[in-house]
Amino acid sequence: MLLDLLAPIRVSRAAWADRPDDVADILRDGTGHARGVTQATLDTVKDALGLYSLAP
């Protein structure tokens, strides 16, 4: 049944609801990591397209 499938998810969500500072820290760390990956990808694309050669 769907409710049985969702029960562990609800328990986990309730546990995290009691730890908002930890959730914010996890999101902040993840955002920092994603920005690093995104910047590296953007640098690779710009290099492949020769966009760095346009800058003085």
DSSP file (Angstrom, degrees, kcal/mol; ACC not computed):
  #  RESIDUE AA STRUCTURE BP1 BP2  ACC     N-H-->O    O-->H-N    N-H-->O    O-->H-N    TCO  KAPPA ALPHA  PHI   PSI    X-CA   Y-CA   Z-CA
    1    1 A M     >        0   0    0      0, 0.0     4,-1.7     0, 0.0     3,-0.3   0.000 360.0 360.0 360.0 150.0    0.0    0.0    0.0
    2    2 A L  H  >  +     0   0    0      1,-0.2     4,-2.2     2,-0.2     5,-0.2   0.877 360.0  55.8 -62.2 -40.0    1.2    3.5   -0.7
    3    3 A L  H  > S+     0   0    0      1,-0.2     4,-1.2     2,-0.2    -1,-0.2   0.876 106.9  50.7 -62.3 -36.5    0.9    4.6    2.9
    4    4 A D  H  4 S+     0   0    0     -3,-0.3    -1,-0.2     1,-0.2    -2,-0.2   0.876 110.0  50.3 -66.8 -37.2    3.2    1.8    4.0
    5    5 A L  H  < S+     0   0    0     -4,-1.7     4,-0.4     1,-0.2    -2,-0.2   0.875 113.8  44.5 -67.6 -37.7    5.7    2.8    1.3
    6    6 A L  H  X S+     0   0    0     -4,-2.2     4,-2.4     1,-0.2     3,-0.2   0.634  89.6  88.3 -83.3 -14.8    5.7    6.5    2.5
    7    7 A A  H  X S+     0   0    0     -4,-1.2     4,-2.1     1,-0.2    -1,-0.2   0.903  88.4  46.7 -54.8 -49.4    5.9    5.8    6.2
    8    8 A P  H  > S+     0   0    0      0, 0.0     4,-2.3     0, 0.0    -1,-0.2   0.864 111.6  52.9 -63.6 -32.7    9.7    5.7    6.4
    9    9 A I  H  > S+     0   0    0     -4,-0.4     4,-2.6    -3,-0.2    -2,-0.2   0.911 108.9  49.3 -66.4 -41.2    9.9    8.9    4.4
   10   10 A R  H  X S+     0   0    0     -4,-2.4     4,-2.2     2,-0.2    -1,-0.2   0.886 110.4  50.7 -64.8 -39.1    7.5   10.6    6.8
   11   11 A V  H  X S+     0   0    0     -4,-2.1     4,-2.0    -5,-0.2    -2,-0.2   0.933 112.3  46.7 -64.0 -45.7    9.5    9.4    9.8
   12   12 A S  H  X S+     0   0    0     -4,-2.3     4,-2.3     1,-0.2    -2,-0.2   0.918 111.3  51.2 -62.5 -44.3   12.7   10.7    8.2
   13   13 A R  H  X S+     0   0    0     -4,-2.6     4,-1.8     1,-0.2    -1,-0.2   0.896 109.2  50.9 -61.4 -40.8   11.1   14.0    7.3
   14   14 A A  H  X S+     0   0    0     -4,-2.2     4,-0.8     2,-0.2    -1,-0.2   0.891 108.9  51.7 -64.5 -39.3    9.9   14.5   10.9
   15   15 A A  H >< S+     0   0    0     -4,-2.0     3,-0.7     1,-0.2    -2,-0.2   0.915 111.4  46.5 -64.1 -42.5   13.3   13.8   12.3
   16   16 A W  H >< S+     0   0    0     -4,-2.3     3,-1.9     1,-0.2     7,-0.3   0.808 101.7  66.0 -70.2 -28.5   14.9   16.4   10.0
   17   17 A A  H 3< S+     0   0    0     -4,-1.8    -1,-0.2     1,-0.3    -2,-0.2   0.787  98.1  55.0 -62.8 -26.3   12.1   18.9   10.8
   18   18 A D  T << S+     0   0    0     -4,-0.8    -1,-0.3    -3,-0.7    -2,-0.2   0.456 106.4  53.6 -84.1  -0.9   13.5   19.0   14.4
   19   19 A R    <>  +     0   0    0     -3,-1.9     4,-2.1     1,-0.1     3,-0.4  -0.438  58.2 153.8-131.1  58.8   17.0   19.9   13.1
   20   20 A P  H  > S+     0   0    0      0, 0.0     4,-2.4     0, 0.0     5,-0.2   0.829  74.7  55.2 -62.1 -32.2   16.6   23.0   10.9
   21   21 A D  H  > S+     0   0    0      2,-0.2     4,-2.2     1,-0.2     5,-0.1   0.898 108.4  48.4 -67.4 -38.6   20.2   24.2   11.5
   22   22 A D  H  > S+     0   0    0     -3,-0.4     4,-2.5     2,-0.2    -1,-0.2   0.901 110.8  51.0 -66.0 -40.3   21.6   20.9   10.3
   23   23 A V  H  X S+     0   0    0     -4,-2.1     4,-2.6    -7,-0.3    -2,-0.2   0.924 110.1  49.5 -62.5 -44.1   19.3   21.1    7.2
   24   24 A A  H  X S+     0   0    0     -4,-2.4     4,-2.5     1,-0.2    -1,-0.2   0.901 110.8  50.3 -62.4 -40.6   20.6   24.6    6.5
   25   25 A D  H  X S+     0   0    0     -4,-2.2     4,-2.6     2,-0.2    -2,-0.2   0.917 110.9  48.7 -63.0 -43.6   24.2   23.5    6.9
   26   26 A I  H  X S+     0   0    0     -4,-2.5     4,-2.5     1,-0.2    -2,-0.2   0.921 113.2  47.0 -63.3 -44.1   23.7   20.5    4.5
   27   27 A L  H  X S+     0   0    0     -4,-2.6     4,-2.3     2,-0.2    -1,-0.2   0.894 112.3  50.4 -65.2 -39.3   22.0   22.8    1.9
   28   28 A R  H  X S+     0   0    0     -4,-2.5     4,-2.2     2,-0.2    -2,-0.2   0.921 112.3  46.6 -64.7 -44.4   24.8   25.4    2.2
   29   29 A D  H  X S+     0   0    0     -4,-2.6     4,-2.3     2,-0.2    -2,-0.2   0.915 113.2  49.3 -63.5 -43.2   27.5   22.8    1.8
   30   30 A G  H  X S+     0   0    0     -4,-2.5     4,-2.7     1,-0.2    -2,-0.2   0.882 109.7  51.6 -64.2 -38.7   25.7   21.2   -1.2
   31   31 A T  H  X S+     0   0    0     -4,-2.3     4,-2.3     2,-0.2    -1,-0.2   0.912 109.4  50.0 -64.4 -42.5   25.2   24.7   -2.8
   32   32 A G  H  X S+     0   0    0     -4,-2.2     4,-1.7     2,-0.2    -2,-0.2   0.906 112.4  47.2 -62.3 -41.9   29.0   25.4   -2.4
   33   33 A H  H  X S+     0   0    0     -4,-2.3     4,-2.3     1,-0.2    -2,-0.2   0.931 111.5  50.6 -64.9 -45.1   29.8   22.1   -4.0
   34   34 A A  H  X S+     0   0    0     -4,-2.7     4,-2.8     1,-0.2    -2,-0.2   0.880 107.8  53.5 -62.3 -38.1   27.4   22.6   -6.9
   35   35 A R  H  X S+     0   0    0     -4,-2.3     4,-2.6     2,-0.2    -1,-0.2   0.905 108.7  49.8 -63.5 -40.0   28.8   26.0   -7.5
   36   36 A G  H  X S+     0   0    0     -4,-1.7     4,-2.1     2,-0.2    -2,-0.2   0.921 113.0  45.4 -63.6 -44.1   32.3   24.6   -7.8
   37   37 A V  H  X S+     0   0    0     -4,-2.3     4,-2.3     2,-0.2    -2,-0.2   0.915 113.9  50.1 -64.9 -43.3   31.2   21.9  -10.2
   38   38 A T  H  X S+     0   0    0     -4,-2.8     4,-2.8     1,-0.2    -2,-0.2   0.911 110.2  49.5 -62.6 -43.3   29.2   24.4  -12.3
   39   39 A Q  H  X S+     0   0    0     -4,-2.6     4,-2.6     2,-0.2    -1,-0.2   0.905 110.3  50.6 -64.3 -41.1   32.1   26.8  -12.5
   40   40 A A  H  X S+     0   0    0     -4,-2.1     4,-2.1     2,-0.2    -1,-0.2   0.910 112.4  47.1 -62.6 -41.6   34.5   24.0  -13.6
   41   41 A T  H  X S+     0   0    0     -4,-2.3     4,-2.5     2,-0.2    -2,-0.2   0.924 112.0  50.0 -65.2 -44.4   32.0   23.0  -16.3
   42   42 A L  H  X S+     0   0    0     -4,-2.8     4,-2.8     1,-0.2     5,-0.2   0.901 109.7  51.2 -61.2 -41.7   31.5   26.6  -17.4
   43   43 A D  H  X S+     0   0    0     -4,-2.6     4,-2.4     2,-0.2    -1,-0.2   0.906 110.2  49.8 -61.9 -41.7   35.3   27.0  -17.6
   44   44 A T  H  X S+     0   0    0     -4,-2.1     4,-2.4     2,-0.2    -2,-0.2   0.918 112.7  46.5 -62.9 -43.9   35.6   23.9  -19.8
   45   45 A V  H  X S+     0   0    0     -4,-2.5     4,-2.2     2,-0.2     6,-0.2   0.929 112.5  49.3 -65.3 -45.7   32.8   25.1  -22.1
   46   46 A K  H  X>S+     0   0    0     -4,-2.8     5,-2.6     1,-0.2     4,-0.7   0.907 112.4  48.6 -60.8 -41.1   34.2   28.6  -22.4
   47   47 A D  H ><5S+     0   0    0     -4,-2.4     3,-0.6    -5,-0.2    -1,-0.2   0.915 111.1  49.9 -64.2 -42.6   37.7   27.1  -23.2
   48   48 A A  H 3<5S+     0   0    0     -4,-2.4    -1,-0.2     1,-0.2    -2,-0.2   0.845 114.7  44.5 -65.6 -33.5   36.2   24.7  -25.8
   49   49 A L  H 3<5S-     0   0    0     -4,-2.2    -1,-0.2    -5,-0.2    -2,-0.2   0.518 111.0-121.1 -88.2  -5.9   34.3   27.6  -27.5
   50   50 A G  T X<5 +     0   0    0     -4,-0.7     3,-0.7    -3,-0.6     4,-0.3   0.758  66.0 141.0  73.3  24.9   37.3   29.9  -27.3
   51   51 A L  G > < +     0   0    0     -5,-2.6     3,-1.0     1,-0.2     4,-0.4   0.742  62.0  64.1 -73.5 -21.5   35.5   32.5  -25.3
   52   52 A Y  G >  S+     0   0    0     -6,-0.6     3,-1.1     1,-0.2    -1,-0.2   0.803  91.8  65.3 -70.2 -26.6   38.5   33.3  -23.1
   53   53 A S  G <  S+     0   0    0     -3,-0.7    -1,-0.2     1,-0.2    -2,-0.2   0.655  91.0  65.5 -71.0 -12.6   40.3   34.6  -26.2
   54   54 A L  G <  S+     0   0    0     -3,-1.0    -1,-0.2    -4,-0.3    -2,-0.2   0.728  83.9  88.4 -79.2 -21.8   37.7   37.4  -26.4
   55   55 A A    <         0   0    0     -3,-1.1    -3,-0.0    -4,-0.4     0, 0.0  -0.484 360.0 360.0 -78.2 147.3   38.8   39.0  -23.2
   56   56 A P              0   0    0      0, 0.0    -1,-0.1     0, 0.0    -3,-0.1   0.502 360.0 360.0 -68.8 360.0   41.6   41.5  -23.3
